[in-house]
Amino acid sequence: MSAANIESEIERIKKEIGETQVIVLAGGKGKRMGYIDKPKPLLEVCGKPLIDYTIETCLACGFRRFVFLLGYKHEEIESHLGDGSNYGAEFVFSVEPENVKGKGKAVKYALENNKIERDKRAIVMFPDDIILDRRLPIQVLIHHINAVKLFNVLATIVFVSGTEYPFGVGEIDSVGLVRKFEEKPFIQKYTSVGVYVFEPGVFDVIEQTVSLSEERDIELESVVFPRLANEGKLYSYVIPPAVWVPVNTVKEYERAEKIVRNFG
């Protein structure tokens, strides 16, 4: 590829980044963490709130427009973030009422209130986990754009190739004897890390499949993604397990402190 072509490709990628919004789902209570006196996105790992890891990873890749979907103790998160000027970015907040439960409803509510730009692509992230590879948002965006051209997909999900199963696993024979026991085995099954890329067409699917009037929680993962997969509209991007640091329990929180500190 010539220098001119390389420069043209760089400019094309910059344009795609500039036209992509980042949607951060930060409205949950973090129940698996037990009692905490602050919203989970503000929990600090090595002195930095989880939500700042998410923002800084995206900023490092050039993204500047963020839409935060908030609920529980949203005032504290809004106070911490401000209007985005301290980050060199534009922040928009969608605060769902108590009856809007589940990620699918949170996105639908933000769409109905014009917080999300429905004609623009979006990277969707959660401030529950830490991604150690700060290039990931731009890598998955380029990967996704190529998949749109090749396969006409509407969304891409980031997976790790496997994860540690948090329980002991036994192999039991026909008479009930345990023939093998393994504590917390590594399960080689593709596991979603909670990073998605959506084409605007996904918002149409959400409009069609998610109702705010239903009493039950409605999740993207249980309603929208199965439909996209069945239609051949869902693509994958696989990263090494070591890149993903989930923070869903107290044990994982303590582990994250050690990993991030050693990562430097």
C-alpha positions in Angstrom: 0.0 0.0 0.0 1.4 3.4 -1.0 1.9 6.3 1.4 -1.0 8.1 -0.1 -3.3 5.1 0.3 -2.2 4.7 3.9 -2.9 8.3 4.6 -6.3 8.0 3.0 -7.1 4.9 5.1 -6.1 6.7 8.3 -8.4 9.6 7.4 -11.3 7.2 6.7 -10.9 5.6 10.1 -10.7 9.0 11.8 -14.0 9.9 10.0 -15.6 6.6 11.2 -14.5 7.3 14.8 -15.9 10.8 14.6 -19.3 9.5 13.5 -19.5 6.9 16.2 -21.1 7.5 19.6 -20.2 5.6 22.8 -23.2 4.3 24.8 -22.2 3.5 28.4 -24.8 1.5 30.4 -24.3 2.5 34.0 -27.7 2.3 35.6 -27.5 -1.0 37.6 -27.2 -1.4 41.3 -24.3 -3.9 41.3 -26.2 -6.4 43.5 -23.6 -9.1 43.2 -21.1 -6.8 44.9 -23.2 -6.9 48.1 -23.8 -3.6 49.9 -21.9 -0.7 48.6 -22.6 2.9 49.5 -22.0 4.3 46.0 -23.0 3.5 42.5 -20.9 0.6 41.2 -19.4 2.7 38.3 -17.8 4.9 40.9 -16.0 2.0 42.7 -12.3 2.7 42.6 -9.7 0.3 41.3 -6.2 1.5 42.1 -7.6 4.9 43.0 -9.6 5.4 39.8 -13.4 4.9 39.3 -14.4 2.0 37.0 -16.3 4.4 34.8 -13.1 6.4 34.2 -11.3 3.3 32.9 -14.1 2.9 30.3 -14.1 6.6 29.3 -10.3 6.8 29.1 -10.1 3.7 26.9 -12.5 5.2 24.4 -10.9 8.7 24.5 -7.5 7.1 23.8 -9.0 5.8 20.5 -10.4 9.2 19.5 -14.1 8.9 20.5 -15.6 12.1 21.9 -19.4 11.7 22.2 -20.7 9.7 25.1 -24.2 8.8 26.1 -24.6 7.5 29.7 -27.7 5.5 30.5 -28.2 6.0 34.2 -30.6 4.9 37.0 -29.4 4.1 40.5 -27.9 7.1 42.3 -27.5 8.8 39.0 -26.9 12.2 40.6 -23.5 10.9 42.0 -22.4 9.8 38.6 -23.5 13.0 36.9 -21.7 15.0 39.6 -18.5 13.0 39.1 -18.6 13.3 35.3 -19.9 16.8 34.7 -20.6 17.9 31.1 -17.5 16.2 29.8 -15.3 19.3 29.4 -12.9 18.0 32.0 -12.4 14.9 29.8 -12.3 16.8 26.5 -15.5 15.1 25.4 -19.3 15.7 25.1 -21.4 13.9 27.7 -25.2 13.2 27.4 -27.2 11.6 30.2 -30.3 9.5 30.0 -31.9 8.8 33.4 -34.5 6.1 33.3 -37.3 6.0 35.9 -37.7 3.2 38.4 -40.1 1.2 36.1 -37.5 1.0 33.3 -35.5 -2.2 34.1 -33.1 -4.0 32.0 -30.6 -2.9 29.4 -33.0 -3.3 26.5 -35.5 -0.9 28.2 -32.7 1.5 29.1 -31.7 1.8 25.4 -35.3 2.0 24.3 -36.0 4.8 26.8 -32.9 6.8 25.6 -34.0 6.4 22.0 -37.5 7.6 22.7 -36.1 10.7 24.5 -33.6 11.5 21.7 -30.5 11.0 23.8 -29.1 8.4 21.4 -28.5 9.5 17.8 -30.5 6.8 16.1 -28.9 7.4 12.7 -25.3 6.9 14.0 -23.3 3.7 14.8 -22.6 3.1 18.5 -20.0 1.3 20.6 -21.7 0.0 23.7 -19.7 -0.5 26.9 -20.3 -1.2 30.6 -18.3 0.3 33.5 -18.4 -3.1 35.2 -15.2 -4.4 33.7 -11.7 -3.2 32.8 -10.2 -3.8 29.4 -6.4 -3.7 29.6 -6.0 -3.3 25.8 -6.7 0.4 25.3 -6.7 -0.1 21.5 -9.8 -2.4 21.7 -12.5 0.1 20.8 -10.9 1.1 17.5 -9.8 -2.5 16.7 -13.3 -3.8 17.2 -14.8 -0.8 15.2 -12.6 -1.5 12.2 -13.3 -5.2 12.5 -17.1 -4.5 12.6 -17.0 -2.1 9.7 -15.4 -4.8 7.5 -18.0 -7.3 8.6 -20.8 -4.9 7.6 -19.3 -4.7 4.1 -18.7 -8.4 3.8 -21.7 -9.9 5.6 -24.1 -7.1 6.0 -24.2 -7.6 9.8 -25.9 -5.2 12.2 -23.9 -5.8 15.4 -20.6 -7.2 16.6 -20.0 -8.7 20.1 -16.6 -8.9 21.7 -15.8 -12.4 23.2 -13.0 -13.9 25.2 -12.1 -17.4 24.0 -12.7 -18.9 27.5 -13.1 -18.0 31.1 -12.4 -19.4 34.6 -15.5 -21.3 35.9 -16.0 -20.1 39.5 -16.9 -23.5 41.0 -15.5 -26.9 41.4 -16.4 -29.4 38.7 -16.7 -33.2 39.0 -16.9 -36.1 36.6 -19.3 -38.7 38.1 -19.6 -42.3 36.8 -22.7 -44.4 36.5 -22.6 -45.6 40.1 -22.0 -42.1 41.6 -18.3 -42.3 42.2 -16.4 -39.1 41.5 -13.7 -40.0 39.0 -12.3 -36.5 38.5 -12.5 -33.2 40.4 -11.2 -29.9 39.3 -11.5 -26.6 41.2 -12.3 -23.5 39.0 -11.5 -25.0 35.6 -10.8 -22.9 32.6 -13.9 -23.4 30.3 -13.1 -22.9 26.6 -16.4 -21.4 25.6 -16.8 -18.0 23.9 -17.9 -15.6 26.6 -19.2 -12.1 26.0 -17.2 -9.3 27.7 -19.9 -6.7 27.4 -18.5 -4.6 24.5 -20.8 -4.3 21.4 -20.9 -2.3 18.2 -24.3 -1.4 16.8 -25.3 -0.2 13.4 -28.3 2.1 13.4 -30.4 -0.9 12.3 -30.1 -2.4 15.8 -32.0 0.5 17.1 -34.9 -0.4 14.8 -34.8 -3.9 16.2 -34.9 -2.6 19.7 -37.9 -0.4 18.8 -39.7 -3.5 17.5 -38.8 -6.0 20.2 -38.7 -4.0 23.5 -41.7 -2.5 25.2 -41.4 -0.1 28.1 -44.9 -1.0 29.3 -44.0 -4.6 30.1 -43.3 -5.2 33.8 -40.5 -7.6 33.3 -36.8 -6.7 32.8 -35.9 -6.8 29.2 -32.2 -7.4 28.3 -30.4 -6.9 25.0 -28.8 -10.3 25.5 -32.0 -12.2 25.9 -34.2 -10.5 23.3 -32.2 -8.6 20.7 -29.1 -10.7 20.3 -30.8 -14.0 19.7 -32.9 -12.4 17.0 -29.9 -10.9 15.3 -28.0 -14.3 15.5 -31.0 -16.1 14.0 -31.0 -13.7 11.1 -27.2 -14.0 10.5 -26.8 -10.3 11.5 -24.5 -10.8 14.5 -20.7 -10.9 14.2 -17.9 -11.7 16.6 -14.5 -10.3 17.7 -12.4 -12.5 19.9 -9.8 -11.2 22.4 -7.4 -13.1 24.8 -8.9 -13.8 28.3 -6.0 -11.9 29.9 -7.2 -8.6 28.4 -10.6 -8.7 30.2 -10.9 -8.0 33.9 -14.5 -8.5 35.1 -15.6 -6.8 38.3 -18.9 -8.3 39.4 -18.2 -9.7 42.9 -16.0 -8.7 45.9 -13.5 -11.4 45.0 -13.2 -10.1 41.4 -12.9 -6.6 42.7 -9.9 -7.6 44.9 -8.4 -9.5 41.9 -8.8 -6.5 39.7 -6.9 -4.4 42.1 -3.9 -6.8 41.9 -4.1 -7.2 38.1 -4.3 -3.4 37.4 -1.5 -2.6 39.9 0.8 -5.2 38.4 -0.2 -4.2 34.8 1.2 -0.7 35.6 
